[in-house]
Amino acid sequence: MKEITSIALDELKEMAAKTYGGLVKADVDVAKGIVLIDMELHADGEAQLLESGSKQSDLWGITLYPDKFGTDDFIEFDSMINLRPSQGNRSRDVEDEAVRAKIRRLVGGAVHV
């Protein structure tokens, strides 16, 4: 796992080729602005972020598709760690558009060509 503030798209593509062939899993702490990438399971990143002091309510699992960079399909907002009925999120999807927007800004600001 790797915390990023900046990553080249080519490096992201290399990660995707080594693991799942086309995708990279990531977890985001929207309150602290942390993006953690390249884990086998979203739960692994979640555990690391929680151990580092993040709050569960701020963590969201996403999947990045480097070959789709620059399109709406670059970020998929689907993960088991997103199931949070107590926060009103009743599916694996990130349902709150404001949270999605924060995630897009954080990830979009970190990935460069």
C-alpha positions in Angstrom: 0.0 0.0 0.0 1.1 3.5 -0.7 -0.2 6.9 0.4 -0.1 9.3 -2.5 -0.2 13.0 -3.0 1.1 12.8 -6.5 1.5 9.8 -8.9 2.2 9.5 -12.6 -0.5 7.8 -14.7 2.1 5.4 -16.0 2.9 4.3 -12.5 -0.7 3.7 -11.8 -1.0 1.6 -15.0 2.0 -0.5 -13.9 0.3 -1.2 -10.6 -2.8 -2.2 -12.4 -0.9 -4.6 -14.6 0.8 -6.3 -11.6 -2.3 -6.9 -9.6 -5.8 -7.0 -11.1 -5.0 -6.3 -14.7 -6.6 -3.0 -15.3 -7.6 -1.7 -11.9 -6.1 -0.3 -8.7 -8.0 -0.4 -5.4 -7.8 2.7 -3.3 -9.2 4.1 0.0 -9.8 7.7 0.7 -10.0 9.7 4.0 -12.1 12.6 2.8 -11.5 14.6 6.1 -7.7 14.3 6.1 -7.3 14.3 2.4 -5.4 11.0 2.3 -5.5 8.7 -0.7 -4.1 5.2 -0.1 -3.6 3.0 -3.2 -2.5 -0.5 -4.2 -4.1 -2.9 -1.8 -5.5 -6.4 -2.3 -8.7 -5.5 -0.4 -10.2 -2.2 0.5 -10.5 -3.5 4.1 -6.6 -3.7 4.2 -6.4 0.1 3.5 -9.2 0.8 5.8 -7.4 -1.0 8.6 -4.2 1.0 8.0 -6.0 4.3 7.9 -7.9 3.5 11.1 -4.6 2.6 12.8 -3.3 5.9 11.7 -6.1 7.8 13.4 -8.7 8.2 10.6 -12.4 8.0 11.5 -14.5 5.2 10.0 -17.1 7.8 8.9 -14.5 9.5 6.7 -13.2 6.4 4.8 -14.4 5.4 1.4 -13.3 2.6 -0.9 -12.9 3.2 -4.6 -11.4 1.5 -7.6 -9.3 3.3 -10.3 -9.2 2.3 -13.9 -6.0 3.9 -15.3 -6.9 3.1 -18.9 -10.0 5.2 -18.4 -8.2 8.3 -17.1 -9.9 11.5 -18.2 -13.4 9.9 -18.4 -16.2 9.5 -15.9 -15.3 5.8 -15.6 -11.8 6.4 -14.2 -13.2 6.2 -10.6 -15.6 3.5 -9.5 -17.2 4.3 -6.1 -18.0 0.6 -5.2 -16.6 -1.2 -2.1 -17.9 -3.3 0.7 -16.4 -0.8 3.2 -18.9 1.8 1.9 -21.9 -0.1 3.3 -22.9 2.2 6.2 -26.6 2.3 6.9 -25.9 4.4 10.1 -24.6 7.1 7.8 -27.4 6.7 5.3 -25.2 4.9 2.8 -27.2 1.7 2.2 -25.2 0.3 -0.7 -21.6 -0.5 -1.7 -21.7 2.7 -3.7 -20.7 6.2 -2.4 -24.2 7.6 -2.6 -23.5 11.2 -1.4 -22.6 13.4 -4.4 -20.7 15.8 -2.1 -18.5 12.9 -0.9 -18.0 11.8 -4.5 -16.9 15.3 -5.4 -14.3 15.4 -2.6 -13.0 12.0 -3.8 -12.8 13.2 -7.4 -10.8 16.3 -6.3 -8.4 14.4 -4.1 -7.7 11.7 -6.7 -7.8 14.1 -9.7 -5.2 16.3 -7.9 -2.9 13.4 -7.3 -2.8 11.6 -10.7 -0.9 13.3 -13.5 0.1 12.4 -17.0 
